[in-house]
Amino acid sequence: MSRLLSRTSLLVLGVIALVGFSLLPAQPLTASGTVVVPTANFDIDASIVPGQGWAIPADCSVWHELYPNWCTPHHQMSYDDSDHDGLVSVCDNIIEDGGSACWHIEKVSTTYFFSPVAGGGQNAGEPSGTEPGSSPVCDQWHIVFADGPPFSYCQSVHIEGWEDNNHNGVLDVCDNIQILGGWYHIDRIGCDVTVTFNPVTGAKGGTWGWLKSLFHRK
């Protein structure tokens, strides 16, 4: 009787474990088994198509992670242009890691990398537009990487002033912008995307075998 009760208890515990396992959120993994966060910001030096947006980068290009793992490289194996417009667009997919990792694009913007004119670390921010534009004065920028105070990730900042050092009417590399009373130099401009991770994985294996093994113990 005690042996039967023991097996019945194990069965109940096994069913509870199976249900609990199925309810746990799956951790996204790359092919190498590395756990990644489900949402991130990537940047790349892409070519701008005047009046349209950013051109799709060639395969084998490297996207740089802005957040949460600053400067982590992501190798583009292929690119799924969902709307066939030849541009980096919302709902496109970046395929990498041997084809087992798929990053779905949720938002496309422009990355402005800037550092204090007086010297200091580099920060990165994105406006609401999808390509470099004219005067940034009065724009609200979203900070996607902060080297430190006065900036922090996800902070919204107001562009108070602009020095068009290239005299071309467009915010460009080598121009200066004023934020929170300080002046900052535009170091680089790139394409910024917000992506969610969609792992390409098979069904979890071994779970049922593990449960059955509970009932064969002596």
PEMO-V710941 format. One line per field, one symbol per residue. ss: DSSP state (A for helix, B for strand, O for the rest). phi: phi as a letter, one per 20 degrees, with the letter a starting at -180 (. if undefined). A space follows every 10 residues. Layout:
# PEMO-V710941
ss->???
phi->???
This chain:
# PEMO-V710941
ss->OAAAAAAAAA AAAAAAAAAA AAAOOOOOBO OOOOBOOOBB BBBBOOOBBO OOBBBOOOOO OBBBBBBOOO OBBBBBBBBB OOOOOOBOOO OOBBBBAAAO BBBBBBBBBB BBBBBBOOOO OBBBBBOOOO OOOOOOOOOB BBBBBOOOOO OOOOOBBBBB BBBOOOOOOO OOOOOBBBBO OBBBBBBBBB BBBBBBBBBO OOOOOOAAAA AAAAAAOO
phi->.fffffffff ffffffffff ffefffefce fenffcffcb ddcbedeedg mcqeffffgn fdedfebedg mfecefebce efdldmcfcg nfcddblmne dcdeeebcbd edebcggfoq fecbbceefe bgcegegnfd ddfdbcfqge dbgmfdcdee bbdefeldmc fbgnfdcdcl nddcefebcb edcecdecfe ceffdnffff ffffedfe
